[in-house]
Amino acid sequence: MNSGPIEGNAVIGQSGGPTAVINASLAGVIEGLKSVGAIKQILGMHHGVRGLTQDNLVDLSNMGTAALETLCHTPSAALGSTRDKPDIEYCKRIFESCKKHDIRYFFYCGGNDSSDACRIVNEVSNEAGYELRCFHVPKTVDNDLMENDHTPGYPSAARFVAKALMADSADNASLPGIKVNIIMGRHAGFLTAASALARNDAGDGPHLIYMPEVAFDLEQFVQDVADTYDRLGRCQIAVSEGIQDKDGQSIGAMLIQGETDAHGNVQLSGSGALGDQLANVLKAKLTPSGGKPPRVRADTLGYMQRCYPDQSPVDVYEARGAGRFAAEVAAQGNVDGSVAIVRTGDNPYESGFKRIELTDVAAKTRHMPSEFLRGTNDVSDAFIEYARPLVGELPRFAKI
Amino acid sequence: MNSGPIEGNAVIGQSGGPTAVINASLAGVIEGLKSVGAIKQILGMHHGVRGLTQDNLVDLSNMGTAALETLCHTPSAALGSTRDKPDIEYCKRIFESCKKHDIRYFFYCGGNDSSDACRIVNEVSNEAGYELRCFHVPKTVDNDLMENDHTPGYPSAARFVAKALMADSADNASLPGIKVNIIMGRHAGFLTAASALARNDAGDGPHLIYMPEVAFDLEQFVQDVADTYDRLGRCQIAVSEGIQDKDGQSIGAMLIQGETDAHGNVQLSGSGALGDQLANVLKAKLTPSGGKPPRVRADTLGYMQRCYPDQSPVDVYEARGAGRFAAEVAAQGNVDGSVAIVRTGDNPYESGFKRIELTDVAAKTRHMPSEFLRGTNDVSDAFIEYARPLVGELPRFAKI
């Protein structure tokens, strides 16, 4: 293994759904690389690997301190993102572009698909005997990357969900009824679970939380809501867009007919259909015979979850640190990998980073562990302890 | 006209859709009344006039300074709200409750329906020769009350919309496509118009803004989107839930079949249906022959617009001040009315309050004046100058 930096250029890209802090990771990589002498040019891919293969690159070498600081507090992917999921042929084109531009450092910030792209590019360059230091920088509001205590992007999205459900519970208390809130997370329930952070006092919502890790039964759901509504006169519900039945079939796909994406998945984000369908089921099933339907409303929290400009301070710090750590490790020798966040202290909360192998994280999905679940429609205290330090200070509301 | 305070109790209620600052108005009324010696008890109605007629009251006389301060920063209606729209018989029951509880000051915080309830209660008490000082305290995110420069609740909702569209425009730029955002406002376009505050640089969204004040034509809409998409490769759209065609027919009602409320209106809030239907129209019309549909997503900003805990500082100040002003005027003599916000300075922004007659505001709707509109799908610079000082400081994002 070569030791120390290698002469050449670096390239950075952003991939997948943007987050409130993916630009902090971009800034972190840039500032990490700037501290290393041997890097000639720091290039950014416009719209991820698609931009790289089309020579759609931007020189980031001259970004100054103030610009980097503003970048850290800018949500969404400032370089542009892509949904492309490169196969081996695509990765060979990526590799050719790297050679053409004398790129020796390849950083790709994204979720498990992006780490898989990194893994393949790394294998292609290894087979060609070309030293390309490939690093995946973690990012996903879904919090579903293996080996990570949690992932950059999740704390800010969880903060939005907690504040939204807190305010929505107060709204629901003031005009009582049944309120369904659909929350992102196609495979993992971490973000939906964060809604539990909205609770402060007895009676606060969310009263029911449904995550993909627990088999969803439509009849049981209706019964749960009816019981809560009878007991409290209102019911605030958090539902993951990724809920599935006991056979792993998507409830969203069952209830709605929608567009499918490149991976064959039905479109759940950017549509209010799942929430509206669940509201329709509740209205139909809970209307007393000869009576009026209860007041049922549904909100789909939508893209605000991943981009609303209200970052968790922990998240900005860690996202930036993860990018800087990747750059620093890459400069130390001919090594590849991904970065994982490790929790190193609980009170006060502290965290650090470790390098992991690309194969540890690539194309794998982490789910809510069973100790984070309570029954079929709630989270445990262990989850609350896990999540609370991540989201930053939350407001406290007055009650009369 | 009697001068000075009258001995007796005061009652305060909150009505209609909650806002981020309606509790600041509640706090303002309480602190205003506390400064008047003659008030015996300050009572709160649980769930508005419905609670008053059912003796569902709470004593607020002992709320201290810290509790009032926390209340000012608590979104939603802490007393509970109601959608009841009292007729004359209902108002007679309200009046009987007032007599029963020795109430001489009646404060009702809400929109134009609530001011109409105030007006009727006032007429009933006048006819009975019972001195009841009836005050409407303005509140509505729709900003549609007559005589007001703007209404408490609007600046905070406008702040949320501006920040949301700003972040969503960055998201849309990173993963280009067509994005529809449905914004509250059944009759007035002020809140949808506030999306324009999201723009800072050339190319920033929203690129198209549709308000109820401009006749909506579905074919022209599709053409507008196609033109923008061709020009920029993306298109972010702000659409009021209240858009209507040239004959005043609701586009939402035309496109969706939904529940109607007590006033016979189709349910637009608490559902993603309008956004989803517009997205479906765009997908169907903009798919090239034999090609793939463009990426079209729809978010309905939903109840977060009226409750997300991110208040405009101007809004808190004015909402609280409007409540205090109502209490102070009511204590000065046998007078009734509503409170209107008057803009008294532009640079720096300053405002004050004036008493207006209940009949000036009751059951009337203010619309966007024509000088705030530009063409068929945008707002004017005059609107931007009007709205910008209200929403507080907005973030600036980095661009690469």
Interface residues (C-beta under 8 A of the other chain):
Chain A: Q14 G17 P18 N23 G44 H47 V58 L60 A67 T70 L71 H73 T74 P75 S76 A77 A78 L79 G80 S81 T82 R83 K163 A164 M166 A167 D168 A170 D171 A173 S174 L175 P176 K179 E259 S269 G270 S271 G272 A273 G275 D276 A279 K283 P293 V296 R297 A298 D299 T300 L301 G302 Y303 M304 R306 C307 Y308 P309 D310 P395 R396 F397 A398 K399 I400
Chain B: Q14 G17 P18 N23 G44 H47 V58 L60 A67 T70 L71 H73 T74 P75 S76 A77 A78 L79 G80 S81 T82 R83 K163 A164 M166 A167 D168 A170 D171 A173 S174 L175 P176 K179 E259 S269 G270 S271 G272 A273 G275 D276 A279 K283 P293 V296 R297 A298 D299 T300 L301 G302 Y303 M304 R306 C307 Y308 P309 D310 P395 R396 F397 A398 K399 I400
